[in-house]
Every structure is written in C-alpha cells, then in structure tokens.
Amino acid sequence: MASPTWSARSKGTILIILSVLLMLAIYSVRGLLIPFILAVVVAYVVEPLVNLLHRRLRLKRGLAIAIVYLLILAGLVAIPVTTIPQLITQANNLINNTPRYLQQLGEFLQRPLVIAGYTIPLNELPLEEAYAELSRNLLQILQTVGRESLNIFGSVASATLSTLGWTIVVLVLSFYMVKDYRQLWGGTVGLFPQDYQSDIYRLGREISATWNAFLRGQLILGLIIGSITFVAATILGLPNSLLLGILAGFLEFIPNIGPALAAIPAIVIALFQNEQSWLGAGLSPFIFALIVLGVYVLIQQIENIVLVPRIIGRSLSLHPLVVFVGALAGASVAGILGILLAAPLLGTARLVFLYIYRKLRDLPAFPDATAPAVPLAAQATGGADGDEPLSLPAGAPE
C-alpha cells in the first residue's frame, strides 16, 4: 500500500526545515568553505588544460587529469622555499611604511609646488580634511585586508604542516571535481523539479560563461600585466619591483579600477624613495613620480587596446562602483581571496537575481535564449569512464 502524498503545506514546512538545517550545517563547517572555494577555482582553471590534452593529444581523460595534477605538484615543489617569505616580508614592509608615506604626503601637500618656475599653491587648497579622512580609511582597509588574509592563508612563510595539509585538501577536492564533474553536476540538477531542470542548465551555462570570461581571462591578463609591470619597475629602478608586479597582477581581478589602484603604491614609492632608483636619484621626486605614472598609464593603454579585447572578450555588465564596493566587502570577509573573487561572484549573483526577478514578474527567464534545452539524461551520463569533454559548469557536451 502506497503512502499518502504530502500536502502543499507539509512540503513547504519540510523545505523550510531542510533549509534551516542546511544553513546550520554550512555554518558548522564554515572553516571548510575557503578550501572548498579554492578547490572550485583550481578545478575551473585546470579543466581547460585537461581538455586540451584530451582533445589535441587524444589522451584518455583520466590520463590527462593525472598529467596536469602531476605538473601542478611539480610546480609547487619547484617554487623556491625562500621566495614566499621574501615576498611576505616586502609586503609587510610596504604596509608598515604606509603610515610614514601618508605623513610625508601630508607634509608635501602643506607647501607650494614649484614646476618649471610655476608655483602651484597646494597649501592654499582645501585638501587637509579630505586627505586626513582618506588616510584613515586607507589605513583601516590595509589593516583589514592584512588581518583577514593572514587568518585565511595562515603563516605561509613558515611552511607549516597545516599549510601543506590544506594544500593537499584543495588539490584532492579539485581533482575529484574535474574527474567526476558530470555525476556531480547532473546529480545537483536532478534535485530540482523536472520542469526547472532546463532552466538550471541554461543558468549554469550563463554562470560558466561569466566565470570563463573573468577567471581564466583575468588570470592570463594578470600574469601578462604583472610581468610587464615587474620589468618596467626593474628598468626604472623602483624598490620592491617584484612586489609591485605581483600587486599589479592581483589587482587585475578588480575590473576598471584595479590598474589605477596598482599605480598608487608605485607613485608613492617614487615620491619618497626616489633616491634608491638610478633614474630617480638624478630627478626631483615629483618628476620621477610623473614618469612612473606615465609608464603605468602606457601599460594600461596597451592592456585596454591590445590585450583585453583578445583575452577577456566578455563583460560582467557591472558598474565599476559596484565592483569596487564588492571588492572592499570581499576584503573584509576573506582578505585577498575576497578581492580576487568579488567580481565573478557579483556577476553570478546578478544572473541569479535576474532569473528570480523575471520568474516573479512572469517574464521569460531567458529572453535571448536560442540554445535548445538539454535533457538531464544526456548530462548525467557522458560515458562510464568520463572520457567525453566537459565544460564547467555548462553541463552540455560540446
């Protein structure tokens, strides 16, 4: 004898209870969220390399995955042990010297500026209150980012067993995400009602396109811009050129505003440490800072005109102010990781919000939809050995 069906009220009550239990479970294991997110990012970055070996070299997918992860392990082992501590030391020095730089900049604004015989009365401009407020906010942001980043990544310089353990956890999680993606994605979609599964697949394709355009594109762009900045800073003789290059690469993950933010520490260093540069030692600090600014502007123009159209190819459709506020919020929650992932997470939230908004207004969920719906059975299978190519998290075989 079959059990009676649940009423709509019973179903709603059970869904609420399950949602509360799910949130409590997530809260109880919140310490694992950061490694899990890192594993998702690693899997998303690794997957194109696996597909490249699988399609171009005709390797079995399992063998391609093994080769890629062996290369990752070899790269981690090959990183000089002393490199990371040196970078952390340079970063700490820059953060610790920031109050002194701000004080010197305040003193610089309190006297007139003479350029080629022309006097600019900086001391007569109403800059004192605005500068004081900006300095306080900047110091607070630096302290917040530094503290949260330290909490998340731990003492990387000491290379403790805990750090090694979490690295292994992230790699193992990402390995199984890449290996068993079809089963994981198909099983997740199978939890939704049948009528909504095609919408979930389409939403997955939209989210995948967003992360593909941003995460992979910005990673490549960050590597290129970071390398160019490092070379330029080295040629100019700027102190901490390696740190400036890495900072420029990281800030590429903040669209539109990131490159401008990357120029600020370089300009400040040029103003107050010009004597440590072979070029700045023979120039006035202000002229040297202008040269550094010009180099950063030139790099940004090369990026906007040459690199971005060829690498990114898709916009997140987010206002720069929204991205900047999201980066600040991400920094307060997850430090550097929050800054790096703020833009794609905002883009994902925008897509989900638009879908919910259209459904609430009885509008087409995807007004520009042209791709046919993909049946769940076609997604959840894909071969017993997982040799078919996949696209995270589009869900549809190419």
C-alpha positions in Angstrom: 0.0 0.0 0.0 1.5 3.3 -1.1 2.0 6.1 1.5 -0.2 9.2 1.2 1.1 12.2 -0.8 2.2 15.2 1.2 0.1 18.3 1.1 1.4 21.6 -0.1 1.7 22.9 3.4 3.6 19.8 4.6 6.0 20.2 1.6 6.6 23.9 2.4 7.2 23.1 6.1 9.7 20.4 5.3 11.5 22.6 2.8 11.9 25.3 5.4 13.2 22.8 8.0 15.7 21.4 5.5 16.8 24.9 4.5 17.4 25.8 8.2 19.3 22.5 8.7 21.4 23.1 5.6 22.3 26.7 6.8 23.2 25.3 10.2 25.4 22.6 8.6 27.1 25.2 6.4 27.7 27.4 9.4 29.2 24.5 11.5 31.7 23.7 8.7 32.3 27.3 7.7 36.1 26.7 8.2 36.0 24.4 5.1 34.3 27.0 2.9 37.5 28.7 1.9 39.3 25.5 0.9 36.2 24.4 -1.0 36.0 27.7 -2.9 39.7 27.5 -3.7 39.2 23.9 -4.9 36.4 25.1 -7.2 38.7 27.8 -8.6 41.5 25.4 -9.1 39.2 22.9 -10.9 37.8 25.6 -13.1 41.3 26.8 -14.1 42.7 23.2 -14.6 39.8 21.9 -16.7 40.8 23.7 -20.0 44.3 22.2 -19.7 42.8 18.7 -19.2 40.5 19.2 -22.2 43.5 20.4 -24.3 45.4 17.3 -23.6 42.3 15.1 -24.1 41.3 16.6 -27.4 44.6 17.6 -29.0 46.8 14.8 -27.9 44.0 12.2 -27.9 44.8 11.1 -24.4 42.4 9.4 -22.1 40.7 11.9 -19.9 41.9 10.2 -16.7 45.5 10.2 -18.0 45.2 13.9 -19.0 43.9 14.8 -15.5 46.8 12.8 -13.9 49.4 14.6 -16.1 48.0 18.1 -15.2 48.0 17.4 -11.5 51.5 15.9 -11.6 52.6 19.1 -13.3 50.9 21.2 -10.6 52.7 19.2 -7.8 56.0 19.5 -9.6 55.5 23.3 -9.9 54.7 23.6 -6.2 57.8 21.6 -5.3 59.9 23.7 -7.7 58.9 27.0 -6.0 62.0 28.2 -4.0 61.2 28.0 -0.3 62.7 31.4 0.3 60.6 33.2 -2.4 57.3 33.4 -0.5 58.9 34.6 2.8 60.7 37.3 0.9 57.5 38.5 -0.8 55.7 38.5 2.6 58.5 40.5 4.1 58.3 43.1 1.3 54.5 43.2 1.6 54.8 43.7 5.4 57.4 46.5 4.9 55.2 48.3 2.4 52.2 48.1 4.7 54.2 49.1 7.8 55.7 52.1 5.9 52.3 53.2 4.6 51.7 55.5 7.7 55.1 57.1 7.1 54.3 57.6 3.4 50.9 59.2 4.3 52.6 61.5 6.8 55.2 62.6 4.2 52.5 63.0 1.6 50.5 65.2 4.0 53.6 67.3 4.6 54.1 67.5 0.8 50.6 68.9 0.4 51.2 71.6 3.0 53.8 73.5 0.9 53.6 75.1 -2.5 54.7 73.0 -5.5 57.1 74.6 -8.0 57.3 73.2 -11.5 59.5 74.8 -14.2 59.2 78.2 -12.4 55.4 77.9 -12.0 54.1 77.7 -8.4 51.1 75.6 -7.5 49.8 76.7 -4.1 48.9 73.3 -2.8 48.9 74.6 0.8 46.1 77.0 0.0 43.8 74.3 -1.4 41.1 72.8 0.9 42.8 69.4 1.0 43.6 68.9 4.6 40.3 67.4 5.9 39.8 65.3 2.8 43.3 63.9 3.0 43.0 63.1 6.7 39.8 61.2 6.1 41.2 59.4 3.1 44.3 58.4 5.2 42.2 57.0 8.0 40.1 54.9 5.6 43.2 53.6 3.7 44.9 52.5 6.9 41.7 50.8 8.0 41.4 48.9 4.7 45.1 47.8 4.8 44.7 46.5 8.3 41.5 44.7 7.5 42.9 43.1 4.3 46.1 42.1 6.1 44.4 40.6 9.1 41.8 38.6 7.1 44.4 37.4 4.6 46.6 36.2 7.5 43.6 34.4 9.0 42.8 32.6 5.8 46.2 31.7 4.4 48.0 31.2 7.7 51.7 31.6 8.1 52.8 30.7 4.6 56.4 31.8 5.3 56.8 29.0 7.9 55.5 26.3 5.6 53.8 24.5 8.5 52.3 21.1 8.3 48.8 22.8 8.4 49.5 24.8 5.3 50.8 21.7 3.5 47.7 19.8 4.6 45.2 22.4 3.3 47.1 22.5 0.0 46.6 18.7 -0.4 43.0 19.0 0.6 42.4 21.7 -2.1 44.2 19.7 -4.7 42.3 16.5 -3.9 38.9 18.2 -3.9 39.6 19.9 -7.2 40.9 16.6 -8.7 37.5 14.9 -8.0 35.6 17.9 -9.1 37.3 17.7 -12.5 37.2 13.9 -12.7 33.6 13.4 -11.6 32.1 16.6 -12.8 29.3 15.1 -14.8 28.0 13.0 -12.0 28.2 15.9 -9.5 26.6 18.4 -11.8 23.9 16.0 -13.1 23.1 14.9 -9.5 22.8 18.5 -8.4 20.4 19.4 -11.2 18.4 16.3 -10.6 17.5 17.7 -7.2 15.3 20.3 -8.9 11.9 19.6 -10.3 11.8 18.3 -13.9 10.2 21.4 -15.3 13.0 23.6 -14.0 16.0 21.5 -15.0 16.4 23.1 -18.4 16.4 26.5 -16.7 19.1 25.3 -14.3 21.2 24.1 -17.3 20.8 27.4 -19.1 21.6 29.3 -15.9 24.7 27.1 -15.5 25.8 28.0 -19.0 25.4 31.7 -18.3 27.4 31.4 -15.0 30.0 29.3 -16.7 30.4 32.0 -19.4 30.8 34.6 -16.7 33.5 32.7 -14.8 35.2 31.7 -18.1 35.4 35.3 -19.3 36.6 36.6 -15.9 38.5 34.0 -14.0 40.5 32.4 -16.8 40.8 35.7 -18.8 41.9 37.7 -15.8 44.3 35.1 -14.7 46.1 35.3 -18.1 45.8 39.1 -18.1 47.2 39.3 -14.6 50.2 37.2 -15.5 50.9 39.4 -18.5 50.4 42.7 -16.8 52.3 41.6 -13.7 55.2 40.6 -15.8 55.2 43.8 -17.8 55.0 45.9 -14.6 57.8 43.9 -13.0 60.1 44.5 -16.0 59.1 48.2 -16.2 59.7 48.8 -12.4 63.0 47.0 -12.6 64.1 49.2 -15.6 63.1 52.3 -13.7 64.9 51.1 -10.6 61.9 51.2 -8.3 62.4 49.4 -5.0 60.3 46.2 -4.5 59.7 45.8 -8.2 58.7 42.1 -7.8 56.1 43.0 -5.2 54.8 45.8 -7.5 54.5 43.4 -10.4 52.6 40.8 -8.3 50.3 43.6 -6.9 49.5 44.7 -10.5 48.7 41.2 -11.5 46.4 40.6 -8.4 44.6 43.9 -8.9 43.7 42.9 -12.5 40.9 40.9 -10.8 39.2 44.2 -10.0 38.0 45.4 -13.4 38.4 49.0 -14.4 39.6 50.2 -11.1 42.4 47.7 -10.3 45.0 49.0 -12.7 44.6 52.5 -11.3 44.9 51.2 -7.7 48.1 49.3 -8.7 49.7 52.5 -9.7 49.2 54.2 -6.3 52.0 52.4 -4.3 54.4 52.8 -7.2 53.8 56.5 -7.3 54.1 56.8 -3.6 57.4 54.9 -3.6 58.7 57.1 -6.4 57.9 60.2 -4.4 59.5 59.2 -1.2 62.2 56.6 -2.2 63.4 58.2 -5.4 67.0 58.2 -4.2 67.0 54.4 -4.3 66.4 54.4 -8.1 69.2 55.1 -10.6 66.8 57.3 -12.5 65.0 58.9 -9.6 68.3 59.8 -7.9 69.0 62.4 -10.6 65.5 63.8 -10.7 63.2 65.6 -8.3 60.7 63.3 -6.6 57.8 64.9 -8.3 59.2 64.5 -11.8 60.2 60.9 -11.1 56.6 60.1 -9.8 55.2 61.6 -13.1 57.5 59.3 -15.1 56.3 56.3 -13.1 52.7 57.5 -13.6 53.2 57.8 -17.3 54.6 54.3 -17.5 51.6 52.8 -15.7 49.3 54.8 -18.0 51.1 53.4 -21.0 50.8 49.8 -19.7 47.1 50.4 -19.0 46.5 51.7 -22.6 48.3 48.6 -24.0 46.1 46.5 -21.8 42.8 48.2 -22.9 43.6 48.4 -26.6 45.6 45.2 -27.3 45.1 42.7 -24.5 41.6 43.0 -23.1 39.7 42.6 -26.4 41.8 39.4 -27.2 41.8 37.8 -23.8 38.6 38.8 -21.9 36.1 39.1 -24.7 33.0 39.4 -22.4 31.9 42.0 -19.9 30.4 41.2 -16.5 27.9 44.1 -17.1 28.7 45.5 -13.6 29.3 49.2 -12.8 32.9 49.9 -11.6 31.5 51.3 -8.4 29.6 48.1 -7.7 32.8 46.1 -8.3 34.9 48.4 -6.1 32.4 48.1 -3.2 32.2 44.4 -3.7 36.0 44.1 -3.5 36.0 46.1 -0.3 33.3 43.8 1.2 35.2 40.8 0.0 38.4 42.1 1.6 36.7 42.5 4.9 35.3 38.9 4.8 38.1 36.9 3.1 41.1 39.2 2.6 42.9 38.8 -0.7 40.7 35.9 -1.8 37.7 38.1 -1.3 39.2 40.7 -3.5 40.1 38.3 -6.3 36.6 36.6 -6.4 34.4 39.6 -5.7 33.7 40.5 -9.4 32.8 37.0 -10.6 30.7 36.4 -7.5 28.8 39.6 -8.1 28.3 38.6 -11.8 26.9 35.3 -10.7 24.6 36.9 -8.1 23.4 39.3 -10.9 22.5 36.4 -13.1 20.6 34.6 -10.3 18.8 37.7 -9.3 17.7 38.5 -12.9 16.4 34.9 -13.2 14.4 35.2 -10.0 13.1 38.7 -10.9 11.9 37.5 -14.3 10.1 34.5 -12.8 8.5 36.7 -10.2 7.3 39.1 -12.9 6.1 36.2 -15.2 8.6 37.2 -17.8 10.7 34.8 -20.0 13.5 33.5 -17.8 16.0 33.8 -20.7 14.6 36.3 -23.2 17.5 35.8 -25.6 17.6 32.0 -25.3 18.4 30.3 -28.5 20.0 27.1 -27.4 17.7 24.1 -27.1 17.1 22.6 -23.7 19.5 19.7 -22.8 17.8 16.6 -21.2 19.1 15.6 -17.8 19.9 12.1 -19.1 22.3 13.5 -21.6 24.1 15.4 -18.9 24.3 12.8 -16.2 25.8 10.1 -18.4 28.5 11.1 -20.8 30.4 7.8 -20.7 31.3 5.4 -18.0 35.0 6.4 -18.0 34.3 10.2 -18.2 36.2 10.5 -21.5 33.8 12.9 -23.1 34.9 16.6 -22.9 33.1 18.8 -20.5 32.8 22.5 -19.8 32.5 23.7 -16.3 29.6 24.2 -15.4 27.8 24.4 -18.7 26.7 20.8 -18.4 26.2 20.3 -22.1 28.6 18.2 -24.2 30.3 20.3 -26.9 
